[in-house]
Amino acid sequence: MARAGFDNEEQLIDYMRKIAIGRSGFNSFLQLDPVRCWDGEAEIVMEIRPEMTQHHGFAHGALVGMMADNACAWAAGSAVGDVVTGSYTINLLAPAKGARLRSKGTVIKAGKRQVVVRADVWAEDDGVDPILVAVAQATIVPTGIATSKEASASAA
């Protein structure tokens, strides 16, 4: 399921940093850090800042949803190219209390018209075990827009 247009994961992560994060005001503001993005899998980390919490001090649920959505979309993108989210369903399991959120997405089935992906989101803090705070399933839609390492180089 290696991604056309990229020779290795490092090239695709570089592309994600420059395009998916660099050209997205929202993702740039959140300072997302792609850890993995290759072969139908994605992993993203985000440090939780005080302005990202709700009134109990937990990461806001919208951010948990965004982490699940991005993990699903980036996992799908690593398999089929440029994508947008068609829909996703999320189950919030526990308060997202910690220093950071980590999401991992995995492609279940990649087709020509849609990609079905699942994601898990954890809240992490130093010195304690991560807590699974959400699970999600998404339908991701390929856009047909060509992407490659060359596009990443021209975005620099």
N, C-alpha and C positions, 0 to 999 in steps of 0.2 A: 504494500500500500504506500510505497515511497512516493513522495510528492514531486510531480513533474515541475521542471523549472528550477529545482534546487538539488545540489549534489549531496548535501548533508544537513543535519539538524542545525548546525551553527549558522548556516546561511539563512535558513528559514527563521530562526529566532532573531537574527539581525534584521530581516525583513519585517517581522512583527514589531520589533522595537521602533523602527523607522516609520512604518506605515500604520499598523493597527493602533499603536500607542502615539507615535509622533504626530500623526495627522488627525488624531481624535482629541479634542479639547478635554472631553470627559475622562478618557483613559489616561491622558497626560496629567490632569489634575489629581487623579487617584494614585499616580506613580506605580502603576502595575509593573510587576517584574515577571517576565516569562521565564520559567525554569525549564520547561520541556514543551516541544511543539514538533512532533514528528510521528509518522507512521500511524496516524489515527489516534494519537494521544496528545493531551496538553496538560500542563501544570502551570499555575499562576499563583504568585504570592503578592499580597498587598498588606503593607503596614497600616494599622488602624490609628488614625490621628483623632484627637478630641472632637474635631468638627464633623467626624463621621459617625458619631454615636447618637443614640436616642436618649430619652430622659432617664433611663436606668443605667446608662453607661455602656451598654452593649453596642456592637456595630449595628447600624440600622439595617433592617430587613431588606431594604432596597439594594444595599450593597452586597448582601449575601446572594440575592437574586442575580445581580450583575456578575458576580464571580462565577456562579453556575452557568449563566448564559454565555459568558466569554469562554469558559473552559469548553463548553459544548461547541461553540462556533469555531474556536481555534483548533480543537481536535478534528472537526469536520474539514476545516480549511487545510489542515496538514495532509488530508487524504485526497481531497477533490479540487482544491483551488479556492478562489475567492467565493465567499458565502455571505448570506444574511440569515438571521433567525426567522423561521416561519412561525414557530410557537414553542413554548416550553411550559412544563408543569413542575412546580417545586413544592416540596414538603419541608417546612421548617421544623426541625426536631429538638433544638435546644437553643438557648440564648447564645449569641455569638460574642462571648466574653473572652478577651485575650488581647495580645499585642499585635496579632496579624491574622489574616484569613488566608487559607490555602485551598485552591480548588483544583480538582483533577477531572478531566473529561476523557471519555473513551468512546470511540465510534463502535456502535453495535452493528449497523449495516449501512454501507455506502452505496447508493444508487445514482442513476443519472439525474433524477429530478429531486431527490431528497436524501438526506443523511439522518439516520436516527442515532442519537448520541445520549449517553447518560453522564451525569457528573455528581461528585460528592464535594462538599465544602466543609472544611474544618476550621475551628478557631484554635489558635496556638498561643502559648505563652511559655516563656523560658522556665525550665525546671518542672513542667507538668506535662502529662500526656495530652495530645491533641484531642479535641472533642468534636465528633461529627455533628454538625449543626444543620445540615440540609442535604437532601438528595433531590436530583432533578432529572427529567428526561426532556429532550428537545428534538424538534424536527427542524433541520437546517437545510436551507435551499441554496444550491450552487448558482452563482450569478452568470457564469460564463465569461467573466472578465479575466483576461490573461494576467498572470502575475509571475514574476521570476526574480532571481537574484539581480538581474540587470535593472529591474524597476527599483530595487532597494538601493543600488549604487547611484542611480540618477536622483534619488530622493535625498541623498546626503548633502 
